[in-house]
Amino acid sequence: MTEMTAPKSPISSKDFADEVREQLKYTQGVTPEQATAADVYVAASTAVRRHLMDSWMKTQQDMVNGNTKAVGYLSAEFLMGRQLRNALLNAGLTEQFNEAVKELGFDPQDVVDAEYEPGLGNGGLGRLAACFIDSLASLGVPAFGYGIQYKYGIFRQEFDEEGRQVEHPDYWLANEDPWGHVDYGRDQKVSFGGKVVEEDGKRVWQPDWSVRAIPVDYMVPGYESGRVNTLRLWQARSYDEFDLLAFNKSEYMEAVEPQVKAENISKILYPEDSTQVGKELRLEQQYFFTCASIHDAIRVFYPGEDKPDLTTFPDKITFQLNDTHPVIGIPELMRVLIDEYGYDWDTAWTITNKTFNYTCHTLLPEALEVWPADLIGKLLPRHLEIIEKINDQFMAELKTLTKDEAKIERMRIVTGGDKPAVRMAYLATYAGSHVNGVAELHSQLLKDVTLRDFSDLYDSKFTNVTNGVTPRRFVKLANPGLSDLITEGLGTDKWLEDLDLLEGLVPLAQDDEFVKKFAEVKHQNKVSFSNFAKKEYGYDVDPNTMFNTMIKRLHEYKRQSLKILEVIAQYADIKSGKVKIEDVTPRTIIFGAKSAPGYYMAKLTIQLINNVARVINNDPDIKGKLNIIFPVNYNIRVAQNLIPATELDEQISQAGKEASGTSNMKFALNGALTVGTLDGANVEIRARVGADNFFLFGMTVDEVEAMYANGYNPAKYYESDPRLKAAIDMVAGGTFSNGDRNTYAPLVSDWLTKDWFMTLADFTAYHDIQSQIETLYADQLEWNRKALLNTANSGYFSSDRSIEDYLERVWMTGPLK
Ligand code: 7GP
């Protein structure tokens, strides 16, 4: 086979082995004998990519030539996870790969493990974006994911001797990345700074520096759809590699300054989740990728046209703003239309309004981005003018809609006063066509609280799209045992394309033999995870204990504190003899969490968890009944190993704080029971799997609000629940800090005096539900029946369904014809 012929598909494993050999020779320059697992990984990935090439090209052609509106998913984060297994699955080459690699003398797992996971996202928002582009491709919807190819992704987490989180740079591109194709010829220029001058009655932006945006393209293969979409991640480079004049004067640092400044833009992902960081560099990043993406879309959809008719732009593509990070794209499209293509304001506004839609992913007010106007003015002076004009137009419009002056004032996009600021969520809500939350409760709270004034006046813009997760990665790849059993139970594997088919398993929950098979799959997954945990971290995990998992970013509202306090209380009960050791249900409690580097309380909680683990795991009185593990550097790969093995998952945020959650969906699909509050998507999960199959506890949103309103006093709960008191006293007294009472003093003081997320108020209810959980767990058949019903009734939480909802409610488009 020569370089130029497209590989035939489907092919035999022998042929695939030949293709891998060929890549080893012509791309890597090694013989099969010299090759390492990493070489085989690159060669096999390149071979798979070639199999996808025809579909990729065809999809692009059909997208440009066809008449189906495309989706541009603008997101600062795409948390993709490893690519090889997913690409093999979607290219239909899994078996061929496994065989071919063995024939070459390698273990397929070693080859897959040579891939370094790209961590270009922080958590839920970034992983959702990855699920969505998978579903878009699988449904055959023409789409681009647009984002940034950060050189450093989410930091690599380590724990020091004291159990504290230490952050290390994540240089994921240290080795070859066979998936990203750098397309130098389709670069874009992105400018910053300077001033705006008046020329012939027109406003003209004269920027003073520019960077080159180079696209790096990743294929996004659909499952069984024959479609391959594109994830286009921009890399920032300098136009002036270095300043030779300065170099010749021996000013070496100065000589590389322009290069450093430009490349800094795509250097690092901000390690924040649900909090806003007001950094100039962050705004540069946001503008960098939205500007490049908008120009790219015009290039793609109007090829070779000097004077394209951009009034048709909203028929070509709809841009989804993944939270506020890409909202600067709104004034950018206005600027492009007016300044670069000569449209009048009103025409530009109509186009812009039709093109954008906005998804909000939070309920925390501090997470809604607000940029100081002077910062925008310094970096993007023309955009600030446009934003101000949008604000004026908005204020005038509001006066026609309401007489309520106070309300109009509250709704300002650009705040008044001597330090004006731009509220990006308000800009997006006004300028776009639709606004959505990510779960029913969240969308309702957006309307009732966060964006209340807007929903009063623009109710028809608001809608809900409940999140979802891709069953390809999170069931088929992560849980092959369960996948086979589902296929056996349903008599078809079509459920991977239509997850509602899982409902067909409901009757099988009455079939004890099937339930036992289901339990056996879970047990095997626990054994696998134990092996993984031993190999990766050296943990000894007993697969005959209950696997109880809490994985998510470390945030006070998510209440990892509640879980760890309950663990400590149980420990105290055993130590004091209140609970006999033989009555304890053996559990392995598994935490996974990263904290934002500057988030003090979250970091202290990580330290506490690690030290509770150290003390309890080493206490001979516990006799292995409680084992707490905290695998460091939690990521998608760990999730894929851990979720299928979990029996009980924790979704215990304070009601009204978690927008949706998506691990809750992955757990339910993989047959874990959830202990949770009525928050985010938990509400919908419980409604679908059935109240009997979900462990509900804690205050509701209304109860929380009432308690805030009446004045919340956490000390009262500390005084009235002796278990809670014992647990907090242990932390305060130094049990988990070698006797030092200062280490956790800030946490203790916060619990007793503020406790903003009401951990203490929910503690007793949380303990009670844990007792019920243990009772049920003693009856393994009943437990597994309920677990199976979770799997059977969670089909709704496929990201395919989310995308179908977006198509119908927001994007008004569909699959390519
Ligand atoms: C998260 C939400 O916290 C989570 O509840 C939701 O499931 C997820 O988005 C996907 O919708 N938000 C973020 O990760 C985040 O960074 C920025 O929000 C405001």
Boltz pocket constraint, residues with backbone or C-beta under 6 A from the ligand:
constraints:
  - pocket:
      binder: B
      contacts: [[A, 122], [A, 123], [A, 124], [A, 125], [A, 126], [A, 128], [A, 272], [A, 273], [A, 274], [A, 275], [A, 323], [A, 360], [A, 361], [A, 362], [A, 367], [A, 368], [A, 438], [A, 467], [A, 657], [A, 658], [A, 659], [A, 660], [A, 661], [A, 662], [A, 680]]
      max_distance: 6.0
